[in-house]
Amino acid sequence: MVMRCIVVSLALALGACTSMQWAKEDLSLDELRRDQAECQQAAQREASARYGFYRPVEPVFVGGPGGAMAWQSGSVVDPYAYQMLDEYRLADSCMESRGYKLVPKK
């Protein structure tokens, strides 16, 4: 019984690590690359417009030579990377709207 649980757990873990790729019937590699690039660019534009007020989170050094490193905070920082997550979501939505499906790599 324990061995069966280990085998099932391992199979589920390996399945979760499966690489995925976009696929669409009767499609050339050039068309796939073009569509991916167009969707990525559109997603970047949209996410940048939504999150244009955010600055990249960079460390700030305070206190002189013996000072410390501090991270910026406040309303102009995107600490949870919402822009990046929206970019991925928008790009995926664009690809799906063009008829692509995510499938495991062969």
Backbone as a printed PyTorch tensor [residue, N CA C, xyz], in Angstrom:
tensor([[[  0.8200,  -1.1960,   0.0000],
         [  0.0000,   0.0000,   0.0000],
         [  0.8620,   1.2580,   0.0000]],

        [[  1.8940,   1.2840,   0.8250],
         [  2.7820,   2.4360,   0.8860],
         [  3.4980,   2.6120,  -0.4480]],

        [[  3.9260,   1.5040,  -1.0230],
         [  4.6260,   1.5770,  -2.3100],
         [  3.7080,   2.1270,  -3.3950]],

        [[  2.4500,   1.7170,  -3.3660],
         [  1.4890,   2.2120,  -4.3470],
         [  1.3210,   3.7330,  -4.2050]],

        [[  1.2410,   4.2330,  -2.9760],
         [  1.1090,   5.6840,  -2.7340],
         [  2.3370,   6.4280,  -3.2530]],

        [[  3.5040,   5.8450,  -3.0480],
         [  4.7330,   6.4810,  -3.5230],
         [  4.7470,   6.5350,  -5.0500]],

        [[  4.3700,   5.4610,  -5.6890],
         [  4.3580,   5.4100,  -7.1490],
         [  3.3450,   6.4080,  -7.7100]],

        [[  2.1600,   6.4610,  -7.1260],
         [  1.1330,   7.3890,  -7.5920],
         [  1.5930,   8.8330,  -7.3770]],

        [[  2.1770,   9.1240,  -6.2320],
         [  2.6760,  10.4690,  -5.9480],
         [  3.7610,  10.8660,  -6.9390]],

        [[  4.6600,   9.9440,  -7.2370],
         [  5.7340,  10.2200,  -8.1850],
         [  5.1720,  10.4680,  -9.5780]],

        [[  4.2100,   9.6790,  -9.9760],
         [  3.5960,   9.8600, -11.2950],
         [  2.8950,  11.2150, -11.3910]],

        [[  2.2030,  11.6160, -10.3480],
         [  1.5440,  12.9170, -10.3440],
         [  2.5550,  14.0520, -10.3760]],

        [[  3.6320,  13.9120,  -9.6310],
         [  4.6670,  14.9500,  -9.6120],
         [  5.3230,  15.0940, -10.9780]],

        [[  5.6310,  13.9840, -11.6190],
         [  6.2420,  14.0410, -12.9410],
         [  5.2700,  14.5980, -13.9750]],

        [[  4.0100,  14.2860, -13.8320],
         [  2.9980,  14.8120, -14.7430],
         [  2.8480,  16.3140, -14.6080]],

        [[  3.0040,  16.8260, -13.4070],
         [  2.8990,  18.2670, -13.1780],
         [  4.0680,  19.0190, -13.7920]],

        [[  5.1720,  18.3350, -14.0390],
         [  6.3570,  18.9740, -14.5930],
         [  6.4120,  18.8890, -16.1160]],

        [[  5.3790,  18.3760, -16.7320],
         [  5.3610,  18.2150, -18.1740],
         [  5.4020,  19.5780, -18.8570]],

        [[  6.3100,  19.7370, -19.7910],
         [  6.3860,  20.9760, -20.5660],
         [  5.2130,  21.0360, -21.5320]],

        [[  4.7000,  22.2430, -21.7160],
         [  3.5600,  22.4350, -22.5980],
         [  3.9800,  23.2910, -23.7880]],

        [[  3.2350,  23.1620, -24.8810],
         [  3.4940,  23.9660, -26.0690],
         [  2.1630,  24.2860, -26.7390]],

        [[  2.1570,  25.3670, -27.5030],
         [  0.9640,  25.7360, -28.2440],
         [  0.8720,  24.8860, -29.4990]],

        [[ -0.3310,  24.4410, -29.8280],
         [ -0.5240,  23.6040, -31.0100],
         [ -1.8220,  24.0070, -31.7160]],

        [[ -1.7770,  23.8390, -33.0330],
         [ -2.9430,  24.1050, -33.8730],
         [ -2.7530,  23.2710, -35.1340]],

        [[ -3.8200,  22.6520, -35.6030],
         [ -3.7130,  21.7900, -36.7800],
         [ -3.3460,  22.6000, -38.0260]],

        [[ -2.6190,  21.9350, -38.9270],
         [ -2.2420,  22.5160, -40.2240],
         [ -1.5780,  23.8820, -40.0710]],

        [[ -0.5350,  23.9260, -39.2630],
         [  0.1350,  25.1830, -38.9800],
         [  1.6300,  25.0180, -39.1650]],

        [[  2.2480,  25.9750, -39.8180],
         [  3.7020,  25.9230, -39.9730],
         [  4.3660,  26.5280, -38.7430]],

        [[  5.6220,  26.1890, -38.5510],
         [  6.3880,  26.7130, -37.4190],
         [  6.5260,  28.2290, -37.5140]],

        [[  6.6650,  28.7510, -38.7320],
         [  6.7660,  30.2060, -38.9170],
         [  5.4910,  30.9160, -38.4750]],

        [[  4.3320,  30.3280, -38.8040],
         [  3.0590,  30.9290, -38.3950],
         [  2.9160,  30.9130, -36.8740]],

        [[  3.3200,  29.8140, -36.2530],
         [  3.2700,  29.7120, -34.7920],
         [  4.1460,  30.7780, -34.1540]],

        [[  5.3610,  30.9050, -34.6320],
         [  6.2840,  31.9080, -34.0740],
         [  5.7570,  33.3280, -34.2760]],

        [[  5.1940,  33.5920, -35.4400],
         [  4.6390,  34.9210, -35.7150],
         [  3.4880,  35.2260, -34.7630]],

        [[  2.5740,  34.2590, -34.6070],
         [  1.4310,  34.4610, -33.7100],
         [  1.8850,  34.6380, -32.2630]],

        [[  2.8630,  33.8490, -31.8310],
         [  3.3710,  33.9890, -30.4660],
         [  3.9820,  35.3700, -30.2580]],

        [[  4.7640,  35.8390, -31.2210],
         [  5.4050,  37.1500, -31.1040],
         [  4.3480,  38.2620, -31.0740]],

        [[  3.3440,  38.1640, -31.9460],
         [  2.2920,  39.1780, -31.9720],
         [  1.5080,  39.2000, -30.6620]],

        [[  1.1830,  38.0180, -30.1470],
         [  0.4310,  37.9470, -28.8900],
         [  1.2670,  38.4670, -27.7230]],

        [[  2.5440,  38.1440, -27.7040],
         [  3.4160,  38.6210, -26.6340],
         [  3.5430,  40.1420, -26.6720]],

        [[  3.7050,  40.7050, -27.8590],
         [  3.8160,  42.1610, -27.9890],
         [  2.5220,  42.8510, -27.5600]],

        [[  1.3990,  42.3030, -27.9690],
         [  0.1120,  42.8890, -27.5890],
         [ -0.0870,  42.8020, -26.0740]],

        [[  0.3030,  41.6880, -25.4850],
         [  0.1780,  41.5110, -24.0390],
         [  1.0830,  42.4890, -23.2930]],

        [[  2.3030,  42.6950, -23.7870],
         [  3.2110,  43.6510, -23.1530],
         [  2.6450,  45.0680, -23.2140]],

        [[  2.0960,  45.4450, -24.3720],
         [  1.5150,  46.7850, -24.5030],
         [  0.3520,  46.9730, -23.5340]],

        [[ -0.5360,  45.9850, -23.4870],
         [ -1.7120,  46.0770, -22.6220],
         [ -1.3140,  46.1180, -21.1450]],

        [[ -0.4190,  45.2340, -20.7350],
         [  0.0020,  45.2060, -19.3350],
         [  0.7530,  46.4800, -18.9630]],

        [[  1.5690,  46.9970, -19.8680],
         [  2.2920,  48.2410, -19.5950],
         [  1.3240,  49.4030, -19.4350]],

        [[  0.2740,  49.4270, -20.2300],
         [ -0.7190,  50.4930, -20.1160],
         [ -1.4480,  50.4100, -18.7800]],

        [[ -1.7270,  49.2010, -18.3330],
         [ -2.4270,  49.0200, -17.0620],
         [ -1.5450,  49.3490, -15.8670]],

        [[ -0.2650,  49.0070, -15.9730],
         [  0.6430,  49.1330, -14.8300],
         [  1.7330,  50.1560, -15.0890]],

        [[  1.4820,  51.1250, -15.9280],
         [  2.4920,  52.1010, -16.2950],
         [  3.0290,  52.9210, -15.1440]],

        [[  2.2790,  53.0150, -14.0600],
         [  2.7160,  53.8160, -12.9310],
         [  3.6770,  53.0700, -12.0190]],

        [[  3.8690,  51.7820, -12.2430],
         [  4.7940,  51.0190, -11.4100],
         [  6.2300,  51.2190, -11.8700]],

        [[  7.1440,  51.2730, -10.9430],
         [  8.5750,  51.2640, -11.2320],
         [  9.0910,  49.8770, -10.8980]],

        [[ 10.1840,  49.4680, -11.5120],
         [ 10.7690,  48.1910, -11.1210],
         [ 11.2080,  48.2490,  -9.6620]],

        [[ 11.0950,  47.1320,  -8.9890],
         [ 11.5190,  47.0660,  -7.5930],
         [ 13.0290,  46.8900,  -7.5710]],

        [[ 13.7130,  47.8860,  -7.0280],
         [ 15.1740,  47.8390,  -6.9500],
         [ 15.5940,  48.1460,  -5.5230]],

        [[ 16.6980,  47.5870,  -5.0680],
         [ 17.1490,  47.8940,  -3.7150],
         [ 17.6760,  49.3200,  -3.6180]],

        [[ 17.5450,  49.8980,  -2.4550],
         [ 18.0530,  51.2300,  -2.1740],
         [ 19.0440,  51.0860,  -1.0240]],

        [[ 20.2210,  51.7030,  -1.1400],
         [ 21.2190,  51.6270,  -0.0870],
         [ 21.0890,  52.8570,   0.7960]],

        [[ 20.9430,  52.6250,   2.0780],
         [ 20.7620,  53.7270,   3.0230],
         [ 21.7960,  53.6490,   4.1360]],

        [[ 22.1720,  54.8040,   4.6710],
         [ 23.0210,  54.8200,   5.8550],
         [ 24.5000,  54.9290,   5.6010]],

        [[ 24.9420,  55.2320,   4.3920],
         [ 26.3620,  55.4230,   4.1360],
         [ 27.1400,  54.1270,   4.0880]],

        [[ 28.4590,  54.1850,   4.3630],
         [ 29.3300,  53.0170,   4.2130],
         [ 28.9200,  51.8210,   5.0640]],

        [[ 28.4400,  52.0600,   6.2440],
         [ 28.0410,  50.9330,   7.1000],
         [ 26.5580,  50.6790,   7.0340]],

        [[ 25.9290,  51.2030,   6.0140],
         [ 24.4740,  51.1510,   5.9030],
         [ 23.9360,  49.7910,   5.5110]],

        [[ 22.7010,  49.7920,   5.1340],
         [ 22.0130,  48.5490,   4.7960],
         [ 21.2650,  48.7140,   3.4770]],

        [[ 20.8430,  47.6000,   2.9580],
         [ 20.0590,  47.5930,   1.7330],
         [ 18.5890,  47.5160,   2.1240]],

        [[ 17.7760,  48.3650,   1.5300],
         [ 16.3380,  48.3570,   1.7820],
         [ 15.6070,  48.2810,   0.4520]],

        [[ 14.4220,  47.7150,   0.4800],
         [ 13.6140,  47.6160,  -0.7320],
         [ 12.5940,  48.7400,  -0.7260]],

        [[ 12.3460,  49.2840,  -1.8950],
         [ 11.3600,  50.3480,  -2.0260],
         [  9.9940,  49.8080,  -1.6420]],

        [[  9.1650,  50.6910,  -1.1840],
         [  7.7960,  50.2930,  -0.8910],
         [  6.8830,  51.4580,  -1.2330]],

        [[  5.6220,  51.2130,  -1.2100],
         [  4.6710,  52.2690,  -1.4990],
         [  3.8050,  51.9250,  -2.6900]],

        [[  3.0350,  52.9040,  -3.1300],
         [  2.0380,  52.6520,  -4.1690],
         [  2.6360,  52.5390,  -5.5690]],

        [[  3.9110,  52.8670,  -5.7410],
         [  4.4890,  52.8270,  -7.0860],
         [  5.3200,  51.5730,  -7.3320]],

        [[  5.1970,  50.5910,  -6.4740],
         [  5.9700,  49.3520,  -6.5980],
         [  5.0020,  48.2020,  -6.8510]],

        [[  5.3770,  47.2750,  -7.6910],
         [  4.5670,  46.0980,  -8.0000],
         [  5.2350,  44.8750,  -7.3720]],

        [[  5.1800,  44.7310,  -6.0510],
         [  5.9490,  43.6800,  -5.3780],
         [  5.4950,  42.2640,  -5.7000]],

        [[  4.2770,  42.0840,  -6.1510],
         [  3.7730,  40.7380,  -6.4230],
         [  3.7980,  40.3970,  -7.9080]],

        [[  4.4160,  41.2400,  -8.7050],
         [  4.5920,  41.0080, -10.1420],
         [  3.2630,  40.8450, -10.8720]],

        [[  2.2860,  41.6570, -10.5150],
         [  0.9890,  41.5830, -11.1760],
         [  1.0970,  41.8720, -12.6620]],

        [[  1.9780,  42.7920, -13.0390],
         [  2.1250,  43.1230, -14.4580],
         [  2.5980,  41.9060, -15.2380]],

        [[  3.5880,  41.2030, -14.7050],
         [  4.1080,  40.0190, -15.3860],
         [  3.0280,  38.9340, -15.4800]],

        [[  2.2780,  38.7220, -14.4030],
         [  1.2250,  37.7100, -14.4210],
         [  0.1340,  38.0750, -15.4240]],

        [[ -0.2420,  39.3540, -15.4710],
         [ -1.2290,  39.7800, -16.4590],
         [ -0.7090,  39.6080, -17.8760]],

        [[  0.5860,  39.8790, -18.0620],
         [  1.1820,  39.7120, -19.3870],
         [  1.0490,  38.2580, -19.8520]],

        [[  1.3730,  37.3090, -18.9820],
         [  1.2450,  35.8870, -19.3280],
         [ -0.2130,  35.5440, -19.6320]],

        [[ -1.1350,  36.0130, -18.7870],
         [ -2.5440,  35.7170, -18.9640],
         [ -3.0650,  36.3000, -20.2840]],

        [[ -2.6810,  37.5370, -20.5830],
         [ -3.1240,  38.1800, -21.8260],
         [ -2.5520,  37.4800, -23.0590]],

        [[ -1.2870,  37.0770, -22.9990],
         [ -0.6690,  36.3670, -24.1300],
         [ -1.3570,  35.0180, -24.3440]],

        [[ -1.6450,  34.2970, -23.2440],
         [ -2.3350,  33.0120, -23.3640],
         [ -3.7310,  33.1980, -23.9460]],

        [[ -4.4300,  34.2180, -23.4940],
         [ -5.7740,  34.4930, -23.9990],
         [ -5.7380,  34.8120, -25.4930]],

        [[ -4.7370,  35.5640, -25.9100],
         [ -4.5790,  35.8990, -27.3290],
         [ -4.3630,  34.6270, -28.1560]],

        [[ -3.4900,  33.7610, -27.6900],
         [ -3.2190,  32.5190, -28.4300],
         [ -4.4770,  31.6540, -28.5110]],

        [[ -5.2160,  31.5620, -27.4130],
         [ -6.4470,  30.7690, -27.4200],
         [ -7.4770,  31.3640, -28.3780]],

        [[ -7.5340,  32.6960, -28.4400],
         [ -8.4940,  33.3320, -29.3390],
         [ -8.1420,  33.0800, -30.8070]],

        [[ -6.8970,  32.7410, -31.0710],
         [ -6.4640,  32.4260, -32.4390],
         [ -6.6040,  30.9410, -32.7540]],

        [[ -7.1780,  30.1870, -31.8280],
         [ -7.4530,  28.7770, -32.0830],
         [ -6.3950,  27.8060, -31.6010]],

        [[ -5.4230,  28.2650, -30.8310],
         [ -4.3680,  27.3860, -30.3170],
         [ -4.8230,  26.7220, -29.0290]],

        [[ -4.2140,  25.5680, -28.7530],
         [ -4.4500,  24.8600, -27.5010],
         [ -3.0950,  24.4760, -26.9150]],

        [[ -2.9980,  24.5250, -25.5820],
         [ -1.7720,  24.0630, -24.9150],
         [ -1.8200,  22.5560, -24.8000]],

        [[ -0.7830,  21.9000, -25.2750],
         [ -0.6830,  20.4410, -25.2180],
         [  0.6980,  20.0610, -24.6880]],

        [[  0.8200,  18.8810, -24.0860],
         [  2.1450,  18.4470, -23.6200],
         [  3.1100,  18.2960, -24.7930]],

        [[  4.3760,  18.6770, -24.5570],
         [  5.3960,  18.5010, -25.6000],
         [  5.6180,  17.0280, -25.8350]],

        [[  5.9040,  16.7110, -27.0790],
         [  6.1450,  15.3040, -27.4450],
         [  7.6070,  14.9840, -27.3840]]])
